[in-house]
Amino acid sequence: QVQLVESGGGSVQAGGSLRLSCVASGDTSKLCMAWFRQAPGQEREGVAVLDADGSTVYADSVKGRFTISEDNLKNTLYLQMDSLQPSATAMYYCAADTSPTYGGSWSFVFLSGESYTYWGQGTQVTVSS
């Protein structure tokens, strides 16, 4: 079992930055971890992924502006979001599951929410113009 708790959301003006945090507890070894977001009335969208081997995957919409990273000593995943635009307004969720690189599902799709078992409660990000 894995527990995930996000923080760091808030309100910011367009062009600003925010850093989201996700603290993981429980069996945190060999996890693939990701950030998703969902705006009202829209489908959940995969934003960024950090696999257990250190590789990263980003949605095209955030490449060059968002950075996913981790602090292993603190069991914390981060999402640094720069040059934020109103289109980034959404609830942001941290997700995790066993890495496909280390024995996870053979059908794992990094930016698909269907691949992840463990989810946090979400943190709201609002970007005003």
Salt bridges, closest charged atoms under 4 A:
GLU45 OE1 - ARG37 NE 2.78
ASP60 OD1 - LYS63 NZ 3.05
